[in-house]
Amino acid sequence: MIVKDIIKQLEDLAPLAYAEEFDNVGLLVGHKDMEISGVLITLDTLPEVVDEAIATNCNLIVSFHPIIFKGLKSITGKTYVERVVQKAIKHDIAIFAIHTALDNAFEGVNAEICNRLNLINKSILMPQSGTVKKLTTFVPHTDAEMVRTALFEAGGGALGNYENCSFNSQGIGTFEGNSEAQPAIGKPNELKSVEETRIDIVYAKHLESGILNALFQAHPYEEVAHELFTLENKNHHIGMGMIGELEDPMSETDFLTFVKQTMKCEIIRHSKQLEHPIKKVAVLGGSGSFAISAAKAAGADAFVTSDLKYHDFFRAENQILLMDIGHYESEQYTKNLLASYLKKKIPNFAVLLSKINTNPVKYK
């Protein structure tokens, strides 16, 4: 097992292509071809976590948060970030971060919160745009089925709960190759008219390289005519936050107590109680103030998130119960999610859950 094997498994769960632009995800320290002795899963990569990896013979740390977020101008050990990088390099330990790629994944951070809170009928709160693409290509009638099949096998034509989706139309294509051409139909310097099928398929943007490779391998033409488009359609399986429903409504007081106990919170900061039952619940792990409007627009009775500022609570406007459960508390089970996922994918390999509580916030 090498590092890129683990990365492949993690990208099946949360493709890095869907991480936010500000983020720094992926392999941050180490080499993708390094052989792995064990994997340690953590929320944050701190110096003591690297010590734990050394002690447990794990030379790959899979971290939710990236230890390197902004560029390092020196590595002298003057900050905890530099000390982590120094120690990891010294002991040949690779560090991989998944962060907002997992935030945006349908079975990622927010799905884990929904599962912990027993929410049903979950869906993405803020679907990501720019993630659905379309391919148009033109193929001789006789080769259309072969090309379509290749595109489908590469993941093209999948739309929500449907697969093998395409639109096909008939027409006449013309071309004339020069003296250097090697046309599949006709001869160089000869104008040809060919009955062709136009094939249109949609695909998820992280599959683009595989889609194009399948097209070029299956298509009979020397020069493959094709067009790529980024669609404005929202991808309802990728995005920030989730919304779901409690099977049975709860009072606000009972729901606050339930969340506090389930998410192991020392304290919950919340907006004014409205004396309304809680049925529909929005969640967003980590800093979620940017999603307050989306939670209200979705008709959520409560919004569970963290890092709300003083003025954010005014934005409840007697429409929703805003709940700040703490940044660490909202994301703490992410490492359990990752560990469980990798153990299922590679059951006979050492995947360990870090025992270190990396929460920097203390309460008195």
LINQUI-V573368 format. One record per run of one state. SS is the DSSP state (H for helix, E for strand, C for the rest). FROM is the first residue (numbers start at 1). TO is the last residue. If there is no record, write none. Layout:
# LINQUI-V573368
ss=SS from=FROM to=TO
ss=SS from=FROM to=TO
This chain:
# LINQUI-V573368
ss=C from=1 to=1
ss=E from=2 to=2
ss=H from=3 to=13
ss=C from=14 to=15
ss=H from=16 to=18
ss=C from=19 to=25
ss=E from=26 to=29
ss=C from=30 to=34
ss=E from=35 to=35
ss=C from=36 to=38
ss=E from=39 to=42
ss=C from=43 to=46
ss=H from=47 to=55
ss=C from=56 to=59
ss=E from=60 to=63
ss=C from=64 to=79
ss=H from=80 to=90
ss=C from=91 to=93
ss=E from=94 to=97
ss=C from=98 to=98
ss=H from=99 to=103
ss=C from=104 to=104
ss=E from=105 to=105
ss=C from=106 to=108
ss=H from=109 to=116
ss=C from=117 to=118
ss=E from=119 to=128
ss=C from=129 to=131
ss=E from=132 to=140
ss=H from=141 to=153
ss=C from=154 to=158
ss=E from=159 to=159
ss=C from=160 to=161
ss=E from=162 to=162
ss=C from=163 to=166
ss=E from=167 to=175
ss=C from=176 to=191
ss=E from=192 to=204
ss=H from=205 to=218
ss=C from=219 to=225
ss=E from=226 to=230
ss=C from=231 to=234
ss=E from=235 to=250
ss=C from=251 to=251
ss=H from=252 to=262
ss=C from=263 to=268
ss=E from=269 to=270
ss=C from=271 to=277
ss=E from=278 to=287
ss=C from=288 to=288
ss=H from=289 to=297
ss=C from=298 to=301
ss=E from=302 to=306
ss=C from=307 to=309
ss=H from=310 to=316
ss=C from=317 to=320
ss=E from=321 to=324
ss=C from=325 to=326
ss=H from=327 to=331
ss=C from=332 to=333
ss=H from=334 to=345
ss=C from=346 to=350
ss=E from=351 to=353
ss=C from=354 to=364
